[in-house]
Amino acid sequence: MTVSTELGGGLSGLFGLHGKTAVVTGAVQGIGLGIARTLAMAGARVVVGDLRGEAAEAAAARLRDEGAEVLGVAVDVSEEESVTAMFSSALAAFGGMDILVNNAGIYPKTPFLELTVAQWDRIHAVNLRGTFLCMREAIRHMKAAGRGGAIVNISSVNSLQPVIHDNAQYGSSKAGVNMLTRTAALEFAPDGIRVNAVLPGGVATEGAAQSVADRAPTGPLAQPGRMPLGRIGEPADIAAAVLFLSGPGSSYITGQLLAVDGGFQVS
């Protein structure tokens, strides 16, 4: 989709998602739920996918109560058949899909020398293989529909530089997500499919709070005083970036890694 340089359509022409269908994984709480809510507020139909099926339906019900058109689906993004089933449900419910947000991820902290092969494989299966599987399935449908699409992968600033101890397995998985993002952006640009990534810094979520609690006995998660904008991020900060990269206002942007980190990378 090409956006006019004039603002005759107003802001809705830049950020509106009316008539679009978005699939958001890991969307029952925190960043994922914030993204799902924001895309729905912009007019999109939303599929809330999560490993916890009952929680996915509960989150979808809350968004429907807010006036959104939402479907809750159980999905294990690390399993090919589960991912295929999620997209089949999305197509059956809404007739197509235009936006994919790969947010599902896990981030257990383990010291490097204590890290087992099973732990390594599990985090890469969810964070990297899961992103690949969802991207592959979404791109197949987008190409078949012939109207392009937008994919936004949720990576991390930890993919660019180590900022948290005992996190090699997570950082490496997200670095892989970055390369998947750029590779797919190049390959599928002729199809009008844009692929970008948002790299959050510290964000106040339920999962982050648990990580802090788990880490407390051995020290802080990251260096203090490294947030130039003076506050920790909120899910809405990440959701706003995803909205931009999902909509027509970013029609000339693909293959980019956007850090949303309060200035952490330049501190």
matplotlib code that plots the C-alpha trace (Angstrom):
import matplotlib.pyplot as plt

x = [0.0, 1.3, 0.6, 0.2, 2.6, -0.4, -2.5, -5.9, -6.9, -5.9, -4.2, -6.5, -5.0, -1.6, -2.5, -5.9, -6.2, -9.9, -10.6, -7.4, -6.9, -3.9, -2.5, -0.7, 1.1, 1.8, -1.0, -2.7, -0.8, 2.0, 3.4, 1.3, -2.0, -1.1, -0.3, -3.6, -5.6, -3.9, -4.3, -8.0, -8.4, -7.0, -9.8, -8.2, -9.8, -7.4, -6.5, -5.1, -2.8, -1.2, 0.0, -2.6, -5.8, -8.2, -6.3, -6.3, -10.1, -10.4, -8.2, -10.2, -13.4, -12.1, -11.2, -14.6, -16.2, -14.3, -15.9, -13.2, -13.7, -11.3, -10.7, -8.8, -6.8, -4.5, -1.1, 2.3, 4.4, 7.3, 5.1, 4.4, 1.0, -0.2, 0.9, -0.8, -4.0, -3.9, -3.8, -6.5, -8.7, -7.9, -8.8, -12.0, -13.1, -12.0, -11.4, -7.8, -4.9, -2.9, -0.7, 1.4, 3.1, 5.4, 5.5, 5.5, 8.7, 10.3, 13.3, 14.5, 17.9, 20.6, 24.3, 26.3, 28.2, 25.0, 23.0, 21.9, 21.3, 17.6, 17.3, 19.1, 16.9, 13.7, 14.3, 15.4, 12.4, 10.0, 11.8, 13.4, 11.7, 8.4, 9.0, 10.1, 7.0, 4.6, 6.3, 6.4, 2.7, 1.7, 3.8, 2.2, -1.2, -0.2, 1.4, -1.7, -4.0, -1.8, -2.4, 0.9, 1.1, 3.1, 5.0, 6.5, 8.8, 9.3, 13.0, 15.1, 17.9, 19.7, 20.0, 22.4, 24.4, 24.5, 22.7, 21.6, 23.7, 22.9, 21.0, 23.1, 20.4, 17.8, 20.1, 21.2, 17.7, 16.6, 19.7, 18.4, 15.0, 16.8, 18.4, 15.1, 13.5, 16.0, 16.2, 12.5, 12.2, 14.5, 13.0, 9.4, 9.5, 8.5, 5.2, 4.5, 5.2, 7.1, 9.0, 10.4, 11.3, 10.7, 13.4, 12.1, 14.4, 13.2, 9.4, 7.1, 5.3, 4.2, 6.9, 9.6, 8.6, 8.9, 12.4, 13.4, 12.1, 14.0, 17.2, 17.1, 19.3, 22.2, 22.0, 20.1, 19.0, 20.9, 23.0, 21.1, 21.0, 21.0, 17.6, 18.1, 14.3, 14.1, 11.5, 11.0, 8.9, 5.3, 3.5, 1.8, 5.2, 5.9, 2.4, 2.6, 5.7, 4.0, 1.0, 3.2, 5.1, 1.8, 0.0, 0.1, 2.2, 5.2, 4.6, 8.1, 9.8, 11.0, 14.0, 14.4, 15.3, 13.6, 14.9, 12.2, 14.3, 14.1, 17.5, 19.3, 21.3, 22.9, 23.5]
y = [0.0, 3.4, 6.4, 9.9, 12.5, 14.7, 14.3, 14.5, 11.2, 12.4, 10.3, 7.5, 7.1, 6.6, 4.5, 3.0, -0.8, -1.1, -4.1, -5.8, -9.0, -9.3, -12.4, -11.7, -14.5, -14.5, -12.1, -12.8, -10.3, -7.7, -6.5, -9.0, -8.0, -4.3, -4.9, -6.8, -4.0, -1.3, -3.0, -3.6, 0.1, 0.9, -1.1, -4.5, -7.8, -9.6, -13.2, -13.6, -16.7, -18.1, -21.4, -21.0, -21.6, -20.6, -17.5, -16.6, -16.9, -14.9, -12.1, -12.2, -11.9, -8.8, -7.2, -8.1, -6.4, -3.3, -3.4, -5.3, -8.3, -10.8, -14.6, -16.5, -19.5, -21.9, -22.3, -23.7, -21.7, -24.2, -26.9, -26.8, -28.4, -26.1, -23.0, -24.3, -24.9, -21.3, -19.8, -22.1, -20.8, -17.2, -17.7, -19.6, -16.8, -13.7, -14.9, -13.7, -12.2, -9.1, -8.6, -10.9, -9.9, -12.6, -11.7, -15.2, -15.8, -17.1, -15.8, -17.9, -16.9, -19.5, -19.0, -19.9, -22.8, -24.3, -24.1, -27.5, -28.5, -29.1, -25.5, -24.1, -26.0, -25.0, -21.3, -21.4, -23.6, -21.0, -17.7, -18.6, -21.6, -20.3, -17.0, -18.9, -21.2, -18.3, -16.2, -19.0, -19.8, -16.1, -15.4, -18.4, -16.9, -13.3, -14.4, -16.4, -13.5, -11.2, -8.0, -7.9, -7.7, -6.6, -8.8, -7.3, -9.5, -8.7, -9.0, -7.4, -4.9, -7.8, -9.1, -6.2, -6.1, -8.1, -6.2, -8.9, -11.6, -15.3, -14.5, -15.9, -18.3, -15.5, -13.0, -15.5, -16.5, -12.9, -12.2, -15.0, -13.3, -10.2, -12.0, -13.8, -10.4, -8.9, -12.0, -12.3, -8.5, -8.9, -12.0, -11.0, -7.3, -8.0, -9.5, -6.3, -8.1, -5.9, -7.5, -5.4, -6.0, -4.0, -4.4, -3.5, -2.4, -2.8, -2.9, -3.2, -6.4, -9.4, -11.5, -8.9, -8.6, -12.3, -12.2, -9.5, -11.5, -14.6, -12.7, -10.8, -13.1, -12.8, -9.2, -6.7, -7.5, -4.6, -1.6, 1.2, 4.7, 3.6, 5.0, 8.5, 9.2, 8.5, 5.8, 2.1, 1.3, 0.3, -2.2, 0.8, 2.1, -1.2, -1.4, 2.1, 1.1, -2.1, -0.1, 2.1, -0.8, -2.6, 0.2, 2.3, 5.0, 2.7, 1.5, 2.3, 0.7, -2.9, -4.9, -2.5, -3.2, -0.5, -0.2, 1.0, 1.4, 4.8, 5.6, 2.7, 1.9, 5.4, 5.7]
z = [0.0, -0.9, 1.4, 0.0, 1.3, 1.9, 5.0, 3.4, 5.0, 8.5, 11.0, 10.4, 7.0, 8.6, 11.5, 10.9, 10.5, 9.6, 7.5, 8.5, 10.5, 12.9, 14.6, 17.9, 19.7, 23.4, 23.8, 27.2, 29.3, 29.3, 25.9, 23.9, 25.4, 25.0, 21.3, 20.8, 22.4, 20.4, 17.1, 17.9, 18.9, 15.5, 13.9, 13.2, 13.9, 16.2, 16.9, 20.4, 20.4, 23.5, 24.9, 27.6, 25.7, 28.5, 29.2, 25.5, 25.4, 28.6, 27.1, 23.9, 25.9, 27.7, 24.4, 23.0, 26.0, 24.9, 21.5, 19.5, 17.2, 18.7, 18.6, 21.3, 20.2, 22.0, 20.2, 21.0, 18.6, 18.8, 17.3, 13.5, 13.7, 16.4, 14.4, 11.3, 13.3, 14.7, 11.2, 10.0, 12.8, 11.9, 8.3, 9.2, 11.6, 9.6, 6.0, 5.8, 7.6, 7.0, 10.1, 12.2, 15.5, 16.8, 20.5, 22.2, 24.0, 27.1, 29.0, 31.9, 33.3, 33.7, 34.3, 31.1, 32.7, 34.2, 31.0, 29.8, 26.2, 27.0, 28.4, 25.3, 22.9, 24.6, 24.6, 20.9, 20.0, 21.4, 20.6, 17.2, 15.8, 16.9, 15.1, 12.0, 11.9, 12.4, 9.7, 7.2, 7.7, 7.6, 4.5, 2.7, 3.3, 2.5, -0.8, -1.8, -1.0, -3.1, -1.1, 0.8, 4.6, 7.6, 10.0, 13.3, 15.3, 19.0, 19.6, 22.4, 22.9, 24.4, 20.9, 20.1, 23.3, 26.5, 29.2, 31.6, 33.2, 32.7, 29.5, 26.7, 25.5, 25.3, 23.6, 21.0, 20.2, 19.7, 17.5, 15.3, 15.2, 13.9, 11.1, 10.2, 10.1, 7.7, 5.5, 5.0, 4.4, 1.5, 0.1, 0.2, -0.5, -4.1, -2.7, -0.7, 2.6, 5.0, 7.9, 10.8, 14.4, 17.6, 20.2, 23.7, 26.5, 30.1, 30.2, 33.3, 32.7, 34.8, 33.3, 33.9, 37.5, 38.0, 36.4, 38.8, 41.8, 40.6, 40.0, 43.3, 45.3, 42.9, 41.8, 39.6, 36.1, 34.5, 35.3, 37.1, 35.8, 32.1, 31.1, 29.6, 29.4, 33.1, 33.3, 32.5, 29.5, 29.5, 27.2, 25.5, 24.4, 22.5, 21.2, 19.7, 17.7, 16.5, 15.4, 13.3, 11.7, 11.1, 9.3, 6.1, 7.7, 7.5, 3.9, 2.9, 5.8, 5.9, 7.3, 10.2, 13.9, 16.0, 19.6, 21.9, 25.1, 26.5, 25.1, 26.7, 23.6, 23.6, 27.3]

ax = plt.figure().add_subplot(projection="3d")
ax.plot(x, y, z, "-o")
ax.set_aspect("equal")
plt.show()
